[in-house]
Amino acid sequence: MSKILVLGSCGQIGTELVLALREKFGNQTVIAADLKEACPTILNNGPYIQLDALDKEGVRSYIIGENIKEVYLLAALLSATAEKNPEFAWRLNMEGLFTILDLAKEGQLQKIFWPSSIAVFGPTTPANQTPQHTVMEPTTVYGISKQAGERWCEYYFNKYGVDVRSIRYPGLISYKSLPGGGTTDYAVDIFYKAKSEGKFTCFLNADTALPMMFMDDAIRATIELMEVPSEQIKIRSAYNLAGCSFTPAELAFEIKSIQPNFEIDYAPDFRQTIADSWPNSIDDSAAASDWGWKAHFDTKAMVKVMLENVQ
């Protein structure tokens, strides 16, 4: 079997994606790569290489030399972190993508996964059940880079036949790996604080509804999309994906139903403005129609699993 490279493997998605891919295809088949000198201990069950997504020649040399045929490109600066360093965020989020797209254009790669995000939407986008095709006027550098990336992915497919596939991830919630600076991170932090302190201060308002997804669903969707025959994929920008939508207050209510002494208060910061520009809920009927996508976890089921597993 040809080798799979996960570039940006030490992040929230990458860690769990590597584990899932190794379980499916074998530990030695899936190579984890990241800027960090050493990978998380949990990824020690297979190969790891230190690789900078901005090192174009280094990335090209490794992929060609190791005969990599499939790449999951996850290296990026997320929404809140990117706002603090927009120039670097743009470089990282875009230049790494071109390196991988060009390798596929040259025939070195057979298939690419590149994640998009609900950050591609903006304040002019319909907020409820945001459709697959709609107004997209993002207000963050992360959203701008993801919107541009979607257009380039679609262009490389139409122009050069590059088999690139993408999902607009909502906020992702996991107990196996920590988030990396996104606006939806409160929905992970809240569980750690609930278990350790019994209380949590949220950086969003109580009534801020956002689309969310349990990580198991996100990983399953990613692998399912990559295994679908090419002719079934009708959208080469990025598919809308929905799990569950809730407000901080609704999430706190579900936690209190299991942990009655839990308390929450609110101190909105700059991330509130970002959240206000994003949808409340997502219409993912295109993914359901084209490749059979269906979420398994609702809010209640996700809260139960998180509280059982967060240490």
Secondary structure, 3 states (H helix, E strand, C coil): CCEEEEECCCCHHHHHHHHHHHHHHCCCCEEEEECCCCCCHHHCCCCEEECCCCCHHHHHHHHHHCCEEEEEECCCCCHHHHHHCHHHHHHHHHHHHHHHHHHHHCCCCCEEECCEEHHHCCCCCCCCCECCCCCCCCCCHHHHHHHHHHHHHHHHHHHHCCCEECEEECEEECCCCCCCCCCCCHHHHHHHHHHHCCEEEECCCCCCCEEEEEHHHHHHHHHHHHHCCHHHCCCCCCEECCCEEECHHHHHHHHHHHCCCCEEEECCCCHHHHHHCCCCCECCHHHHHHHCCCCCCCHHHHHHHHHHHCC
